[in-house]
Amino acid sequence: MSTSGGRPKELGAFLRTRRAELTPQQVGLPSDGTPRRVAGLRRAEVARLASISTDYYTRIEQGRMPASTPVLEALARALRLSPDQRAYLLGLAGRPPAEPPARATAEVTEHNRRLLAQLATGPALVVTRTMDVLAWNPPAAALLTDFGRHPVRDRNYVWLLFNDPVLRSRYRDWADGARACVAHLRMHTAHRPDDPRLHRLLARMADHVDFQRWWQAREVAVHASGNKRFRHPLVGDLTLDWDTLTSATAPDQHIVVWTAEPGSASEHRLHALAARGVATAPPGPAAEPVTGPATDPGAEPATGPSTEPVTGTRRGAPEPA
């Protein structure tokens, strides 16, 4: 895992990974007929495509020389980078606009709590950039897993996706969903490589073979919306669209909402599941706010008020039997 001092090293590793995925034919270069010791493009070929010297490119890849924005843009074009990959490359070089500073605490804003509480049938979560789950509503607990049954330190979506058998079993395409989460997490490292929450999560995921393979692949992506297929033991298969909303008052917090196409079988099944989730949620006082470091994936649960779902319940909707 790179730190701010290791950004040139990570930038070079990212460039090596991307050029290894391309062939001369894919980028319009003729083959010279000589045997290739490694897969993908050679450094000289990348330099040629970017209109820079091979020595200059080699120094960039080895982390011995910074690259200007025009050179980075040329490398992005040469390596056929996607918009997300380009953003990641520029982020590693410190070129993108500065992000808002992280909040001192991970307290859920009252506006986000109210929004979640008013979503009657749509499963919804409040998550951080490192995918810590700060709050959820009963439909989310019914669809995914009862987050309230997990210790605060384990309430991270990536951690649960790899370690919670209930959440894992709900994904019809678990590998695709897990890989996308890893790519989202990798994107975060370009902007905040020293985030302690990220370091603790990565340390905890060190023994997961799939996670480590996808992490080392350095795939990056910003996911704002998409489509997921679920398999629920009570209502069967659901195909749901999801959208991510960023809070204007708390830029580090995102609200993820799942919805179904109106009139579809998935909508009817989602309504049935949501009704069951609300009906089985135990009564209780208004939820306490999520506070401070206890929401970090590596932090121990704090004493005092516990993290609660945004539903007026004590522990969230129980997992359907």
Secondary structure as the mmCIF struct_conf table of DSSP 4:
data_model
#
loop_
_struct_conf.conf_type_id
_struct_conf.id
_struct_conf.beg_label_comp_id
_struct_conf.beg_label_asym_id
_struct_conf.beg_label_seq_id
_struct_conf.end_label_comp_id
_struct_conf.end_label_asym_id
_struct_conf.end_label_seq_id
HELX_RH_3T_P HELX_RH_3T_P1 SER A 4 GLY A 6
HELX_RH_AL_P HELX_RH_AL_P1 ARG A 7 ARG A 19
TURN_TY1_P TURN_TY1_P1 ALA A 20 GLU A 21
TURN_TY1_P TURN_TY1_P2 PRO A 24 GLY A 28
HELX_LH_PP_P HELX_LH_PP_P1 LEU A 29 SER A 31
BEND BEND1 ARG A 37 GLY A 40
HELX_RH_AL_P HELX_RH_AL_P2 ARG A 43 ALA A 50
TURN_TY1_P TURN_TY1_P3 SER A 51 SER A 51
BEND BEND2 ILE A 52 ILE A 52
HELX_RH_AL_P HELX_RH_AL_P3 THR A 54 GLU A 61
TURN_TY1_P TURN_TY1_P4 GLN A 62 GLY A 63
BEND BEND3 ARG A 64 MET A 65
HELX_RH_AL_P HELX_RH_AL_P4 THR A 69 ALA A 78
TURN_TY1_P TURN_TY1_P5 LEU A 79 ARG A 80
HELX_RH_AL_P HELX_RH_AL_P5 PRO A 83 LEU A 92
TURN_TY1_P TURN_TY1_P6 ALA A 93 GLY A 94
BEND BEND4 PRO A 96 PRO A 96
HELX_LH_PP_P HELX_LH_PP_P2 PRO A 97 ARG A 103
BEND BEND5 ALA A 104 THR A 105
HELX_LH_PP_P HELX_LH_PP_P3 GLU A 107 THR A 109
HELX_RH_AL_P HELX_RH_AL_P6 GLU A 110 ALA A 117
TURN_TY1_P TURN_TY1_P7 GLN A 118 GLN A 118
BEND BEND6 ALA A 120 GLY A 122
STRN STRN1 ALA A 124 THR A 128
TURN_TY1_P TURN_TY1_P8 ARG A 129 THR A 130
STRN STRN2 ASP A 132 ASP A 132
STRN STRN3 VAL A 133 TRP A 136
HELX_RH_AL_P HELX_RH_AL_P7 PRO A 138 LEU A 143
TURN_TY1_P TURN_TY1_P9 LEU A 144 LEU A 144
HELX_RH_3T_P HELX_RH_3T_P2 PHE A 147 ARG A 149
BEND BEND7 HIS A 150 HIS A 150
HELX_RH_3T_P HELX_RH_3T_P3 VAL A 152 ASP A 154
STRN STRN4 ASN A 156 ASN A 156
HELX_RH_AL_P HELX_RH_AL_P8 TYR A 157 ASN A 163
HELX_RH_AL_P HELX_RH_AL_P9 PRO A 165 ARG A 170
STRN STRN5 TYR A 171 TYR A 171
TURN_TY1_P TURN_TY1_P10 ARG A 172 ASP A 173
HELX_RH_AL_P HELX_RH_AL_P10 TRP A 174 HIS A 191
TURN_TY1_P TURN_TY1_P11 PRO A 193 ASP A 194
HELX_RH_AL_P HELX_RH_AL_P11 PRO A 196 ARG A 204
TURN_TY1_P TURN_TY1_P12 MET A 205 ASP A 207
HELX_RH_AL_P HELX_RH_AL_P12 VAL A 209 GLN A 216
TURN_TY1_P TURN_TY1_P13 ALA A 217 ARG A 218
BEND BEND8 ALA A 224 ALA A 224
STRN STRN6 SER A 225 HIS A 232
TURN_TY1_P TURN_TY1_P14 PRO A 233 VAL A 235
STRN STRN7 GLY A 236 THR A 246
BEND BEND9 ALA A 248 THR A 249
TURN_TY1_P TURN_TY1_P15 PRO A 251 ASP A 252
STRN STRN8 GLN A 253 THR A 259
TURN_TY1_P TURN_TY1_P16 PRO A 262 GLY A 263
BEND BEND10 SER A 264 SER A 264
HELX_RH_AL_P HELX_RH_AL_P13 ALA A 265 THR A 280
BEND BEND11 ALA A 281 ALA A 281
HELX_LH_PP_P HELX_LH_PP_P4 PRO A 282 PRO A 283
BEND BEND12 PRO A 285 PRO A 285
HELX_LH_PP_P HELX_LH_PP_P5 ALA A 286 VAL A 290
HELX_RH_3T_P HELX_RH_3T_P4 GLY A 292 THR A 295
BEND BEND13 ASP A 296 ASP A 296
TURN_TY1_P TURN_TY1_P17 PRO A 297 GLY A 298
BEND BEND14 ALA A 299 ALA A 299
HELX_LH_PP_P HELX_LH_PP_P6 GLU A 300 ALA A 302
BEND BEND15 THR A 303 PRO A 305
HELX_LH_PP_P HELX_LH_PP_P7 SER A 306 THR A 307
TURN_TY1_P TURN_TY1_P18 VAL A 310 THR A 311
BEND BEND16 GLY A 312 GLY A 312
BEND BEND17 ARG A 314 ARG A 315
BEND BEND18 ALA A 317 ALA A 317
HELX_LH_PP_P HELX_LH_PP_P8 PRO A 318 PRO A 320
#
